[in-house]
Amino acid sequence: MVNQYLVADLKKLGLWDADMLELLKRNDGGIQQIDRIPAQVRAKYKEVFEIDPKWLVRAAAHRGKWIDQSQSFNVFTRTTSGNALTEIYFLAWNMGLKTTYYLRTLAASGIEKSTLDINKKPDGVVFSAGGDMQESASHISKNVLQPVAELKNEEHASAGDVLGITTPKLCLLDDPTCEACQ
């Protein structure tokens, strides 16, 4: 989705060009990390995840007095902290919100940006042919793929053991020592 108002403001400032479009795509539409955009414009166009969720709860609570039934209020947060989420939900309850609809968080990984030039760094500098990209690929091949290839030769090792990652214990329903099932 294109924010026509942001585009119009960027055009007025002479900042709307192909490089700006690429920066917007790289940042998933967010402008807070783009230094070319003036601070007052960045403050005007924030994503919901860039706004304090406690402020959103307060705004919903203040709107609530003009709503007869209830409102469908989503909690948007970047945090994964249980304590922070508890604070947000207790604030909503204390302020009289009748319900919260969904908890919206950011994905653990991003989508592939297939329309962008992979040879450009985010700041617009182009990689030299065979330079940084080739060295990074070589590093990945030696340090990640080689141990996985060695795994095939080991009869009882798991991929996590070979890569130095602690393998989690599986939960068995008939295991009385399993804390997850109690």
Stockholm file with secondary structure:
# STOCKHOLM 1.0

chainA/1-182         MVNQYLVADLKKLGLWDADMLELLKRNDGGIQQIDRIPAQVRAKYKEVFEIDPKWLVRAAAHRGKWIDQSQSFNVFTRTTSGNALTEIYFLAWNMGLKTTYYLRTLAASGIEKSTLDINKKPDGVVFSAGGDMQESASHISKNVLQPVAELKNEEHASAGDVLGITTPKLCLLDDPTCEACQ
#=GR chainA/1-182 SS CCCHHHHHHHHHTTCCSHHHHHHHHHTTTCCTTCTTSCHHHHHHSCCGGGSCHHHHHHHHHHHHTTCSSCCCCCEECSCCCHHHHHHHHHHHHHTTCCCCCCEECCCSSCCCCTTSCTTBCTTSCBCCTTSHHHHHHHHHIIIIIHHHHHHTTCSSCCHHHHTTCCCCCCCCTTCTTCSTTC
#=GC SS_cons         CCCHHHHHHHHHTTCCSHHHHHHHHHTTTCCTTCTTSCHHHHHHSCCGGGSCHHHHHHHHHHHHTTCSSCCCCCEECSCCCHHHHHHHHHHHHHTTCCCCCCEECCCSSCCCCTTSCTTBCTTSCBCCTTSHHHHHHHHHIIIIIHHHHHHTTCSSCCHHHHTTCCCCCCCCTTCTTCSTTC
//
